Amino acid sequence: MQPTLDLRAKQHMSLTPRLQQSVKLLQLSSLEFIQELRDALVTNPFLEEDEQVGEETPVNGDGSLDAAYAPIDSETVAAPAPEAEVDDAAAGPESNDFDLEPMEEVTASRKHDGTERTSDFTEWMSESPNLREHLYQELRAYRLSERDRALAVLIIDSLDDDGYLRDSLEELAALVVDEVNADGEAVELDELQAALHLVQSMEPVGVGARNLSECLALQLAAMPEKDRIHALATCIVQHHLGRLAARDSVELRRNLECDSQELQAAFALIRKLEPRPGAAFNAQLADYIVPDVIVHKSHGKWIASANPALMPRARLNKTYAQMFQRAQCADRAPLAQQLQEAHWLLRNAEQRFVTIQRVAQAIVTRQRTFFDYGDVALKPLVLRQIADELGIHESTVSRATSNKYMATPRGIFEFRHFFSRELATDTGGKCSAAAIRALLKEMIEAEPADAPLSDVSLTQMLADQGVIVARRTVSKYRGMMKVAPAELRRQV
C-alpha cells in the first residue's frame, strides 16, 4: 500500500482559558469567590484594591449594578498585543478596562502601595486541644510506672472521636509493641483493665466506655447524690436500655416496681447525661453562610438583589498597565498574560454576579407564593425551566445554584431549596415534594403527645387533602426530616 495524505474538515468545541475561568468562578460559593479574589490580588501585579468606599449601595432596585459602577470605555487602558502564548480568540474586542466600586474590602497580605495589610484577629486565636491531647495532659498528673503509663496511652490512642473504646481488650493486648512490654513478659488483661479504669476516671466523665450503657452508667456513678431515682436510672441504663429506647413504660414500671412519677423522674435524669462525652473536644468550626442575594418586597413584588457586601473590591492598576504598555523589554509574554488574566477576572467576576442575580430573580418570580405563605406553597420547579426562561444552558443554572444562598424574610435558604419534583393530586393539580414535607411537619407538630400519628395515618390525612402518595413515600420524607417513628415519639 502506498502512503496517502487525507485532508478532512472537522469541527469541535473547546473551552478557552477565559471561559474556563468564568465557569470556575460561577460554581464557587461566596466565601470561595472572595478567597479566589484575594489570591489574585496578591499574585497579580495589575490588580489592586479599590480604596474608595461609596456611601450608597452600588446596586439598583432590580439587583443589577448601578450605571456608575458598570464597565466603562472612557479612560481605557488598552491591553498590549497578546503574545502567542496568551492568544485567545474569545477575548477579541473585550480587552477594555473597567473598575468595580465594591462594598466589601478584600484583604491581601501586602497592598500594592507597599503598606502593611490590616491585622486579622484570627491570627491570635489559639486552637483548642482535642480529646486525646486533653487526656494526655490529664495523664501527666498521675505518678505511674513507665509500663502503666504506656498502657494508659495505648487506651487513649484507641478511643474514637466520641470517647468510646471500640476495640476489645484482647485485641489491644495483641497490638502491644515492644516499648510497652520491654521486660519481655506478656501483657495481662488485668493490666489493661486497670489502665482502662484509670482512663475512665478522667474527665470528661464517661470517656473510655465500650458501649452506651457503660458510658451512661459511668456518668451516673460519678454523681454525688445516690437516691431512689438515681438507683432507678442506673438500673435502666444497665439492664433496660432497649425498653427505654422503645418507650415501653408499662414493662419498665413492672420490672422496676415503681410508679409513673418515679419513672418519669428517672427518664429526666438520664436525659441530662451525655451519650458522646468526647464530641465536645472534636467539634468542628461552624461554616458561616454569606447570602449571595437578598430578597425583599417592593411595590407588591418580590425582588432579588445582589448582596452588596460581596461586590469585588478590585480594579485594574492603570498605572502599571500604562507602564507595561510603554515599556520595551525582550520577554513580554509573562506580564502580558497576567494583564490579560486581570481583564478576564474582572469581567468574569461581574458576569458571575449578573448570572446569579438573574437566576435568583427567576426563582423568586416562580416561587413568589412561598414568600407569601411558606413551604406549603412551594411549586414544582426544575433547572430546565429556569434555563429555558433565561435562555442559558441547564448546566449554567446548576453552577449558579450550587452552594448559593438567598436571605429572605423567612430565613436564609439555599437556591436548591426552591427546586422540588412534581407530584400529582387526585384533582388533577400539581404539588411539590417540598410542600408535602411541609404538610407532614405541620401534622406531626399538631399530633397528640400520647397518640402520635403512624405513617399510615399520615398517608390517609394527605389523601383527605387531595394529595395521593404511597406510605413508603411518607416514611422516606419523615426520615429526611429526621422525625422518629410513631412508637418512638409517644410520650407517656
Secondary structure by P-SEA (a helix, b strand, c coil): cbbbbbbbbbbbccccaaaaaaaaaaaccaaaaaaaaaaaaacccccccccccccccccccccccccccccccccccccccccccccccccccccbbbbbbccbbbbcccccccccccccccccbbbbbcaaaaaaaaaaaccccaaaaaaaaaaaaaccccccccccaaaaaaacccccccccccccaaaaaaaaaaaaaccccccccccaaaaaaaaaaacccccaaaaaaaaaaaccaaaaaacaaaaaaaaacccaaaaaaaaaaaaaccccccccccccccbbbbbcbbbbbcccbbbbbcccccccccccaaaaaaaaaacccccaaaaaaaaaaaaaaaaaaaaaaaaaaaaaaaaaaaacccccccccccccccaaaaaaaacccaaaaaaaaccbbbbcccccccccccbbbbbbccccccccaaaaaaaaaaaaaaccccccccaaaaaaaaaaacccccaaaaaaaaaaaccccccccccc
